[in-house]
Amino acid sequence: SGNDTIATGASDDPFRSIQAGINFSSDDDSVAVAAGTYVENINFRGRNIKVVGQDRETTIIDGDSNGTVVTFESGEDSTAVLKGFTLTNGSNYSGGGLFLQGSNTRPKLIDLIIENKIEPSQVGFLALGTESSTDNSAGTVIIKGMVNEELKNRGMDPISNQCEVPEFKQACLSGIYALKNAVRYVKSDAPEKKAIVVCSDIALYQIGSSGEPTQGAGAVATLIESNPQIAEVKTAFSGSSSEYRQIDFRKPIQYRAQNLNGQSASDLDLPIFNGKYSASCYIDGTISALSNMSENRGKSLSKLLKEAMAVFMHRPFHKMPINAFSISYLYALANGDENDNQELDDLIAQADVSEGEIKKELQEKPDLMSFLQTNINKDLFPQTNMALKLIHQIKPFKDRVLSKLKLGNELTKELGNIYSGSIFAWLAAGIEDSMKNGKTLNGQEALLIGYGSGDAAEVIPISFTQNCCENERNIKYSAAFIEPVNLDHNQYIELRTNKVLEGAGAKKSKGFIISKIGTQESTDFQDAGIEYYEYLN
């Protein structure tokens, strides 16, 4: 009820819209908003006022997919307050729920539930999966401290002191291990709480090495809660594998520290790896984890692979997961029942390759550790790999197998390897792809196949909700690639060797930066090497 034309804004003569109340107000005024859903997009228009909803659960501003729901862009200061609302259906790359602009714009977002409707106090488990940490003592608690400082700056409650803050490390699998433990926490310890998993890595390789073209850097955050909006993670039906591979992929920090040869300190993180052997370990670990899942679930591996509508894997580079999943599927057929064997025979016949050699190879998987004593560059499945070049062209194989890797596949070509975040980035790309192309993931089953060199692998079944592709605000994969900074060769070399980015027109974006690094190491005060952080708004 109310009238925007003739009302005075008094309690017995209210306006119909929130914007009318804002327009009528002056600095230091308060606009009280009754419970209800208001379909509008509001702008504070430079007024340092308080706009307060009756209750955040029942007072909703619906942007109707017509731009940002709430805008602060005219120099509002810290006395501008928005409190007690849920914001929904905003659409704007700059901020669907809220858009803040200007160096003096720092409105307090007290008690506001944005997008996922999370209060920081609800977070009881904050985990970091990484192999790129710059501190060998503290990890996730640093992230918590950074986030809490910014939350306080915005007038919001911080994440609780009772929040668990573990860090996980096992090469690129660390994020999946963090996910499994986050799910266990929510299911077993605190169903009423929420968990957040952050996967963040910088993937650097020696200049001129075979790994250099795969480099990448990035972070992915995943929310775990009892009533998921996107997918249920079924850790009870997962499969695991771990076996020490010695020189698969390692980061010997002390060796690097003694052999920098004038290079950047970032080279401390450069891996020692053997490419062909590492690729074989990836395939072997994937097959072992899939086989363990089959045993745990009491179903044949071929049936489980066929039931999955989509598969998302750790993705060091484009072809690696495609080859690994293809070989895993052929392995399942070779070690399956009569129908599986017949399907494999049909594929081999169409590919016009030797049936006996491929079957024997897939049924008698060699011991990878023996490669270290014989030939580390041997192919784990040489005949099968040769046959794959032809099998990948067979239409039934494309439809039954390769199609499972299709969602998000093209989108991820823009992404380098981000280690622990790689599998989650592909998942996000797949959901975004599904949103734009028929919402094919709604209600479907899928597999997450993670891998970490050294090596270990995990397979986790997930079930997408019926509405997983309805909330586009939860998935912003493509938005992460807006306004890239293109480097020429000289700029890239300067960035790699000296951590200097010059002449690239780069600008600091919103987010956390290292504002300074401590230098003191006296008897009464030490902070040498300690990073201090700042949030750019």
C-alpha positions as CSV (number, residue, x, y, z in Angstrom):
1,S,0.0,0.0,0.0
2,G,1.1,3.6,-0.1
3,N,1.3,6.4,-2.7
4,D,4.5,7.8,-4.3
5,T,2.7,10.9,-5.6
6,I,0.9,12.5,-2.7
7,A,2.1,10.6,0.4
8,T,4.3,12.4,3.1
9,G,6.2,9.3,4.2
10,A,4.8,9.4,7.7
11,S,4.0,6.1,9.4
12,D,0.3,6.6,8.7
13,D,0.9,8.0,5.1
14,P,3.6,5.8,3.6
15,F,5.2,5.8,0.2
16,R,4.6,2.9,-2.1
17,S,8.2,2.4,-3.2
18,I,11.5,2.5,-1.3
19,Q,13.0,4.8,-3.9
20,A,10.3,7.4,-3.2
21,G,11.3,7.3,0.5
22,I,15.0,7.8,-0.5
23,N,14.1,10.7,-2.8
24,F,12.1,12.5,-0.1
25,S,14.9,12.1,2.5
26,S,17.9,14.2,3.5
27,D,21.2,13.3,5.2
28,D,20.9,11.6,8.6
29,D,17.3,10.6,7.9
30,S,16.0,7.0,8.3
31,V,13.7,5.2,5.9
32,A,11.8,2.4,7.6
33,V,10.6,-0.3,5.2
34,A,7.7,-2.6,6.1
35,A,7.9,-6.4,5.3
36,G,7.0,-7.3,1.7
37,T,8.6,-7.8,-1.7
38,Y,9.5,-4.6,-3.5
39,V,10.1,-5.0,-7.3
40,E,12.5,-2.1,-8.0
41,N,16.0,-1.0,-8.3
42,I,17.1,1.7,-5.8
43,N,19.8,4.3,-5.8
44,F,21.0,6.2,-2.7
45,R,21.7,9.2,-4.9
46,G,24.4,10.6,-2.6
47,R,22.2,10.6,0.5
48,N,23.9,9.5,3.8
49,I,20.8,7.9,5.2
50,K,19.7,4.7,6.8
51,V,17.4,2.4,4.9
52,V,16.2,-0.3,7.2
53,G,14.0,-3.3,6.4
54,Q,11.6,-4.8,9.0
55,D,13.2,-8.2,8.8
56,R,15.8,-9.6,6.4
57,E,13.8,-12.8,5.8
58,T,10.6,-11.1,4.9
59,T,11.7,-7.7,3.4
60,I,12.9,-8.4,-0.1
61,I,14.1,-6.1,-2.9
62,D,13.6,-7.9,-6.2
63,G,15.6,-6.3,-9.1
64,D,13.5,-8.2,-11.7
65,S,16.7,-8.9,-13.6
66,N,16.7,-5.2,-14.6
67,G,20.2,-4.1,-13.4
68,T,21.8,-3.7,-10.0
69,V,19.3,-4.0,-7.1
70,V,21.0,-1.3,-4.9
71,T,23.4,1.3,-6.1
72,F,25.8,3.6,-4.1
73,E,27.6,5.7,-6.7
74,S,27.5,9.4,-5.6
75,G,30.0,9.7,-2.8
76,E,27.9,8.2,0.1
77,D,30.1,7.8,3.2
78,S,30.1,5.3,6.1
79,T,26.9,6.7,7.6
80,A,24.9,5.4,4.6
81,V,23.4,2.2,5.9
82,L,21.4,-0.6,4.2
83,K,20.1,-3.1,6.7
84,G,17.5,-5.9,7.1
85,F,16.9,-6.9,3.4
86,T,17.4,-9.8,1.1
87,L,18.4,-8.7,-2.4
88,T,17.4,-10.9,-5.3
89,N,17.3,-11.0,-9.1
90,G,20.0,-8.4,-9.8
91,S,21.8,-8.5,-13.1
92,N,24.9,-6.5,-13.8
93,Y,28.6,-7.5,-14.2
94,S,29.6,-4.7,-11.9
95,G,27.4,-6.0,-9.1
96,G,24.0,-7.7,-9.5
97,G,23.0,-7.2,-5.8
98,L,25.1,-4.1,-4.9
99,F,27.1,-1.6,-7.0
100,L,29.6,0.5,-5.1
101,Q,31.5,3.3,-6.9
102,G,33.8,6.1,-5.8
103,S,36.7,6.3,-3.4
104,N,34.4,7.7,-0.6
105,T,31.7,5.1,-1.0
106,R,31.9,2.7,1.9
107,P,28.4,2.0,3.1
108,K,27.9,-0.3,6.0
109,L,26.2,-3.5,4.8
110,I,25.0,-4.5,8.3
111,D,23.0,-7.6,8.7
112,L,22.5,-7.9,5.0
113,I,22.1,-11.2,3.2
114,I,23.3,-11.0,-0.3
115,E,22.9,-13.7,-2.9
116,N,23.5,-16.9,-0.9
117,K,21.9,-15.4,2.2
118,I,24.9,-16.2,4.5
119,E,25.7,-14.5,7.8
120,P,29.4,-14.8,8.6
121,S,28.5,-16.3,12.0
122,Q,27.0,-19.3,10.2
123,V,30.4,-20.3,8.8
124,G,31.9,-23.0,11.0
125,F,34.4,-24.5,8.7
126,L,36.7,-22.5,6.4
127,A,39.2,-24.7,4.5
128,L,42.0,-23.8,2.1
129,G,43.3,-26.3,-0.6
130,T,46.6,-25.2,-2.0
131,E,50.1,-26.1,-2.9
132,S,51.2,-22.5,-3.4
133,S,51.1,-21.2,0.2
134,T,53.7,-18.6,1.0
135,D,53.7,-19.5,4.7
136,N,54.6,-22.9,6.0
137,S,53.0,-22.3,9.4
138,A,49.8,-20.4,9.1
139,G,47.3,-20.9,6.2
140,T,43.6,-20.6,6.3
141,V,43.6,-18.5,9.4
142,I,45.3,-15.8,7.4
143,I,42.5,-15.8,4.9
144,K,40.0,-15.6,7.7
145,G,41.8,-12.6,9.2
146,M,41.9,-10.8,5.8
147,V,38.2,-11.4,5.3
148,N,37.2,-10.5,8.8
149,E,39.0,-7.1,8.6
150,E,37.0,-6.2,5.5
151,L,33.7,-7.4,7.0
152,K,34.3,-5.1,9.9
153,N,35.2,-2.3,7.6
154,R,31.8,-2.8,6.0
155,G,30.0,-2.8,9.4
156,M,29.3,-6.6,9.2
157,D,29.8,-9.2,11.8
158,P,33.0,-11.3,11.3
159,I,33.4,-15.0,10.9
160,S,33.3,-16.5,14.4
161,N,36.3,-17.3,16.5
162,Q,34.9,-20.8,16.8
163,C,35.3,-21.4,13.0
164,E,37.7,-24.3,12.1
165,V,40.5,-23.2,9.7
166,P,42.3,-26.3,8.2
167,E,44.6,-26.2,5.2
168,F,45.0,-29.2,2.9
169,K,48.0,-30.1,0.7
170,Q,48.3,-32.9,-1.8
171,A,49.3,-31.3,-5.0
172,C,46.2,-30.6,-7.2
173,L,44.0,-32.8,-5.1
174,S,44.1,-30.6,-2.0
175,G,40.8,-28.8,-3.0
176,I,39.0,-32.1,-3.3
177,Y,40.3,-33.3,0.1
178,A,39.1,-30.0,1.6
179,L,35.7,-30.5,0.0
180,K,35.3,-34.0,1.4
181,N,36.1,-32.8,4.9
182,A,33.8,-29.8,4.6
183,V,31.0,-32.2,3.6
184,R,31.8,-34.4,6.6
185,Y,31.7,-31.4,8.9
186,V,28.3,-30.3,7.7
187,K,26.8,-33.8,7.7
188,S,28.3,-35.1,11.0
189,D,29.3,-32.2,13.2
190,A,27.1,-29.2,12.5
191,P,24.3,-29.5,10.0
192,E,23.0,-26.1,11.0
193,K,26.4,-24.5,10.0
194,K,27.9,-23.8,6.6
195,A,31.4,-24.6,5.3
196,I,33.5,-22.8,2.7
197,V,36.3,-24.3,0.7
198,V,38.8,-22.0,-1.0
199,C,41.1,-23.4,-3.7
200,S,43.9,-21.1,-4.7
201,D,47.1,-21.7,-6.6
202,I,49.8,-20.3,-8.9
203,A,51.0,-22.8,-11.4
204,L,54.5,-21.8,-12.6
205,Y,57.0,-23.9,-14.7
206,Q,60.5,-23.3,-15.8
207,I,60.8,-21.0,-18.8
208,G,61.2,-23.2,-21.9
209,S,59.9,-26.4,-20.2
210,S,57.0,-28.5,-21.6
211,G,54.9,-27.3,-18.6
212,E,55.2,-23.6,-19.4
213,P,52.3,-23.3,-21.8
214,T,49.9,-24.8,-19.2
215,Q,50.6,-22.1,-16.5
216,G,47.8,-20.4,-14.7
217,A,46.7,-18.8,-11.5
218,G,43.3,-18.4,-9.8
219,A,41.0,-19.1,-7.0
220,V,37.6,-20.8,-6.6
221,A,35.4,-20.7,-3.5
222,T,32.7,-23.3,-2.9
223,L,29.9,-23.2,-0.4
224,I,28.8,-26.4,1.4
225,E,25.5,-26.5,3.3
226,S,22.9,-29.0,4.4
227,N,20.4,-28.0,1.8
228,P,22.4,-27.5,-1.4
229,Q,21.1,-25.3,-4.2
230,I,23.4,-26.7,-6.9
231,A,24.4,-30.3,-6.2
232,E,24.5,-32.9,-3.4
233,V,28.1,-34.2,-2.9
234,K,27.9,-38.0,-2.2
235,T,31.2,-38.6,-0.3
236,A,29.9,-41.9,1.0
237,F,30.0,-43.4,-2.5
238,S,33.4,-42.0,-3.5
239,G,36.5,-43.8,-4.6
240,S,40.0,-43.2,-3.4
241,S,43.5,-44.0,-4.5
242,S,47.0,-43.1,-3.2
243,E,50.4,-44.5,-4.0
244,Y,53.9,-42.9,-3.7
245,R,55.4,-42.2,-7.1
246,Q,58.8,-40.7,-6.1
247,I,59.7,-38.4,-9.0
248,D,56.3,-37.9,-10.6
249,F,55.9,-34.2,-9.6
250,R,57.6,-32.5,-6.6
251,K,58.5,-29.1,-5.2
252,P,61.9,-29.4,-3.4
253,I,62.0,-25.9,-1.8
254,Q,65.4,-26.2,-0.2
255,Y,67.0,-27.3,-3.5
256,R,65.3,-24.3,-5.3
257,A,66.5,-21.9,-2.6
258,Q,70.1,-23.0,-3.1
259,N,69.8,-22.8,-6.9
260,L,68.0,-19.6,-7.7
261,N,70.9,-18.3,-9.8
262,G,69.6,-14.7,-9.6
263,Q,66.0,-15.6,-10.5
264,S,62.9,-14.4,-8.8
265,A,61.9,-15.8,-5.4
266,S,58.7,-17.1,-7.0
267,D,60.9,-19.8,-8.6
268,L,61.1,-21.5,-5.2
269,D,57.7,-22.9,-6.2
270,L,58.9,-24.4,-9.5
271,P,58.2,-28.1,-9.8
272,I,60.6,-30.9,-10.7
273,F,58.5,-33.2,-13.0
274,N,58.8,-35.9,-15.6
275,G,56.1,-35.2,-18.2
276,K,55.5,-38.6,-19.7
277,Y,55.7,-40.4,-16.4
278,S,53.4,-37.8,-14.8
279,A,50.8,-38.4,-17.6
280,S,51.0,-42.1,-16.9
281,C,50.5,-41.6,-13.2
282,Y,47.5,-39.4,-13.9
283,I,45.8,-42.2,-15.9
284,D,46.8,-44.9,-13.4
285,G,45.5,-42.9,-10.4
286,T,42.2,-42.2,-12.2
287,I,41.6,-45.8,-13.0
288,S,42.5,-46.9,-9.5
289,A,40.1,-44.4,-7.9
290,L,37.3,-45.3,-10.3
291,S,37.8,-49.0,-9.6
292,N,37.6,-48.3,-5.8
293,M,34.3,-46.4,-6.3
294,S,33.0,-49.4,-8.2
295,E,33.9,-51.8,-5.4
296,N,32.4,-49.5,-2.8
297,R,29.1,-49.2,-4.6
298,G,28.9,-52.8,-5.7
299,K,28.3,-51.9,-9.3
300,S,30.4,-52.5,-12.4
301,L,32.6,-49.6,-13.4
302,S,31.2,-49.5,-16.9
303,K,27.7,-49.1,-15.6
304,L,28.7,-46.3,-13.2
305,L,30.4,-44.5,-16.1
306,K,27.4,-44.9,-18.3
307,E,25.0,-43.6,-15.6
308,A,26.9,-40.3,-15.2
309,M,25.5,-37.6,-17.5
310,A,28.6,-35.5,-17.1
311,V,32.2,-35.8,-15.9
312,F,34.4,-33.0,-14.5
313,M,38.1,-33.7,-14.0
314,H,41.4,-32.1,-12.9
315,R,42.5,-30.4,-16.1
316,P,46.2,-29.6,-16.4
317,F,45.7,-29.0,-20.1
318,H,43.0,-29.7,-22.6
319,K,43.7,-33.2,-23.9
320,M,44.9,-34.8,-20.6
321,P,41.5,-35.5,-19.0
322,I,40.0,-36.5,-22.4
323,N,42.7,-39.2,-22.9
324,A,42.5,-40.4,-19.2
325,F,38.7,-40.7,-19.2
326,S,38.7,-42.4,-22.6
327,I,41.3,-45.0,-21.4
328,S,39.4,-45.5,-18.2
329,Y,36.2,-46.2,-20.1
330,L,38.0,-48.8,-22.3
331,Y,39.6,-50.3,-19.2
332,A,36.0,-50.7,-17.7
333,L,34.9,-52.5,-20.9
334,A,37.9,-54.8,-21.0
335,N,37.4,-55.8,-17.3
336,G,33.6,-56.0,-17.5
337,D,31.0,-58.5,-18.4
338,E,30.2,-60.1,-21.8
339,N,28.3,-57.1,-23.1
340,D,31.1,-54.8,-22.1
341,N,33.6,-57.0,-23.9
342,Q,31.5,-57.0,-27.0
343,E,31.2,-53.2,-27.0
344,L,35.0,-53.0,-26.8
345,D,35.4,-55.5,-29.6
346,D,33.1,-53.4,-31.8
347,L,35.1,-50.2,-31.1
348,I,38.4,-52.0,-31.8
349,A,37.0,-53.4,-35.1
350,Q,35.9,-50.0,-36.3
351,A,39.3,-48.6,-35.4
352,D,41.0,-51.4,-37.4
353,V,43.6,-52.1,-34.8
354,S,44.9,-55.3,-33.1
355,E,42.2,-56.6,-30.7
356,G,44.3,-59.0,-28.7
357,E,47.1,-56.5,-27.9
358,I,44.8,-53.8,-26.6
359,K,42.7,-56.2,-24.5
360,K,45.8,-57.7,-23.0
361,E,47.2,-54.3,-22.3
362,L,44.0,-53.1,-20.5
363,Q,43.6,-56.3,-18.5
364,E,47.2,-56.5,-17.4
365,K,47.9,-53.0,-16.3
366,P,51.7,-52.6,-15.7
367,D,53.3,-51.5,-12.5
368,L,54.3,-47.9,-12.9
369,M,57.1,-48.1,-10.2
370,S,59.0,-50.5,-12.5
371,F,59.2,-47.7,-15.0
372,L,61.7,-46.0,-12.7
373,Q,64.1,-48.9,-13.2
374,T,63.5,-49.5,-16.9
375,N,62.3,-46.5,-18.9
376,I,60.5,-43.6,-17.2
377,N,59.3,-42.3,-20.5
378,K,57.4,-45.5,-21.4
379,D,53.7,-45.3,-22.3
380,L,51.4,-47.0,-19.8
381,F,49.0,-48.1,-22.5
382,P,50.9,-47.7,-25.8
383,Q,48.6,-49.7,-28.1
384,T,45.5,-48.2,-26.5
385,N,46.8,-44.7,-27.0
386,M,47.5,-45.4,-30.6
387,A,44.0,-46.8,-31.1
388,L,42.4,-43.8,-29.4
389,K,43.3,-41.5,-32.3
390,L,40.8,-43.6,-34.4
391,I,38.4,-44.5,-31.6
392,H,37.8,-40.8,-30.8
393,Q,36.4,-40.4,-34.4
394,I,33.8,-43.1,-34.0
395,K,30.3,-41.7,-33.5
396,P,29.1,-44.1,-30.9
397,F,32.2,-43.4,-28.8
398,K,31.7,-39.7,-29.2
399,D,28.0,-40.0,-28.1
400,R,28.6,-42.4,-25.2
401,V,31.9,-41.2,-23.8
402,L,33.3,-37.9,-25.1
403,S,29.9,-36.2,-24.7
404,K,30.2,-36.6,-20.9
405,L,33.2,-34.2,-21.0
406,K,31.5,-31.6,-23.3
407,L,29.8,-29.2,-20.8
408,G,32.2,-26.4,-20.1
409,N,34.9,-27.9,-22.2
410,E,35.2,-25.0,-24.6
411,L,35.0,-22.4,-21.8
412,T,37.9,-24.0,-19.9
413,K,40.2,-23.5,-22.9
414,E,40.6,-19.9,-21.7
415,L,41.9,-21.1,-18.4
416,G,45.4,-22.3,-17.5
417,N,46.1,-24.9,-14.9
418,I,45.2,-23.6,-11.5
419,Y,46.1,-26.8,-9.7
420,S,43.7,-27.3,-6.8
421,G,41.0,-25.1,-8.4
422,S,41.1,-26.7,-11.8
423,I,38.4,-29.2,-11.3
424,F,36.1,-26.7,-9.6
425,A,36.6,-24.2,-12.4
426,W,35.5,-26.8,-14.9
427,L,32.5,-27.6,-12.8
428,A,31.5,-23.9,-12.7
429,A,32.1,-23.6,-16.5
430,G,29.9,-26.7,-17.0
431,I,27.0,-25.3,-15.0
432,E,27.3,-22.0,-16.8
433,D,27.3,-23.8,-20.1
434,S,24.2,-25.8,-19.0
435,M,22.4,-22.6,-18.0
436,K,22.8,-21.2,-21.5
437,N,22.1,-24.4,-23.4
438,G,19.0,-26.1,-22.3
439,K,19.7,-26.5,-18.6
440,T,20.7,-30.1,-19.3
441,L,22.3,-30.7,-15.8
442,N,19.0,-30.2,-13.9
443,G,18.4,-33.3,-11.8
444,Q,21.3,-35.3,-13.4
445,E,24.1,-37.4,-12.0
446,A,27.8,-36.5,-12.5
447,L,31.3,-37.5,-11.4
448,L,34.1,-35.3,-10.0
449,I,37.4,-36.9,-10.7
450,G,40.3,-35.2,-8.9
451,Y,44.0,-36.0,-9.1
452,G,47.1,-34.8,-7.3
453,S,50.6,-35.7,-8.4
454,G,52.7,-37.8,-6.3
455,D,50.1,-39.3,-6.4
456,A,46.5,-39.6,-5.2
457,A,43.1,-39.5,-6.8
458,E,39.5,-39.2,-5.8
459,V,36.2,-39.8,-7.5
460,I,33.1,-38.3,-6.0
461,P,29.5,-38.7,-7.4
462,I,27.3,-35.7,-7.3
463,S,23.6,-35.2,-7.9
464,F,22.5,-31.9,-9.4
465,T,19.4,-30.4,-8.0
466,Q,16.3,-29.9,-10.2
467,N,17.0,-26.2,-10.1
468,C,20.7,-26.2,-10.3
469,C,20.8,-24.0,-13.4
470,E,18.2,-21.5,-12.2
471,N,20.4,-19.2,-10.1
472,E,22.9,-17.7,-12.5
473,R,24.2,-15.3,-9.8
474,N,25.9,-18.3,-8.1
475,I,28.1,-19.1,-11.1
476,K,30.2,-16.4,-12.6
477,Y,32.8,-18.3,-14.6
478,S,32.9,-16.1,-17.8
479,A,32.7,-12.9,-15.7
480,A,36.2,-13.8,-14.3
481,F,37.7,-13.2,-17.8
482,I,36.4,-9.7,-18.3
483,E,39.0,-7.1,-19.1
484,P,42.1,-9.3,-19.4
485,V,45.6,-7.7,-19.5
486,N,47.5,-9.0,-22.6
487,L,51.2,-9.3,-22.3
488,D,53.8,-9.4,-25.0
489,H,56.8,-11.7,-24.7
490,N,59.1,-9.1,-23.0
491,Q,56.5,-8.1,-20.5
492,Y,55.9,-11.8,-19.7
493,I,59.6,-12.5,-19.1
494,E,59.9,-9.3,-16.9
495,L,56.9,-10.5,-14.9
496,R,58.3,-14.0,-14.5
497,T,61.8,-13.0,-13.6
498,N,61.4,-9.8,-11.6
499,K,57.7,-9.7,-10.6
500,V,57.4,-6.4,-12.4
501,L,54.5,-5.6,-14.8
502,E,55.2,-2.5,-16.8
503,G,53.6,-0.8,-19.8
504,A,50.7,-3.3,-19.9
505,G,48.0,-0.8,-18.9
506,A,47.3,-3.0,-15.9
507,K,45.0,-1.6,-13.2
508,K,44.5,-2.8,-9.7
509,S,41.0,-4.4,-9.5
510,K,38.9,-4.9,-6.4
511,G,40.1,-7.5,-4.0
512,F,43.0,-8.3,-1.7
513,I,46.6,-7.3,-2.4
514,I,49.8,-7.5,-0.5
515,S,50.3,-4.0,0.7
516,K,53.8,-4.6,2.2
517,I,56.2,-7.3,3.3
518,G,57.9,-7.0,6.7
519,T,61.6,-6.5,6.9
520,Q,62.5,-6.4,10.7
521,E,64.2,-9.2,12.5
522,S,65.6,-7.8,15.7
523,T,65.7,-9.4,19.2
524,D,62.5,-7.5,20.3
525,F,60.5,-7.4,17.1
526,Q,60.3,-9.6,14.1
527,D,58.1,-9.5,11.0
528,A,60.7,-10.2,8.2
529,G,58.9,-11.8,5.3
530,I,55.4,-11.5,6.8
531,E,52.8,-10.3,4.3
532,Y,50.4,-7.5,5.2
533,Y,47.2,-7.3,3.2
534,E,44.8,-4.6,2.1
535,Y,41.4,-4.8,0.4
536,L,41.0,-2.5,-2.7
537,N,37.4,-1.3,-2.9
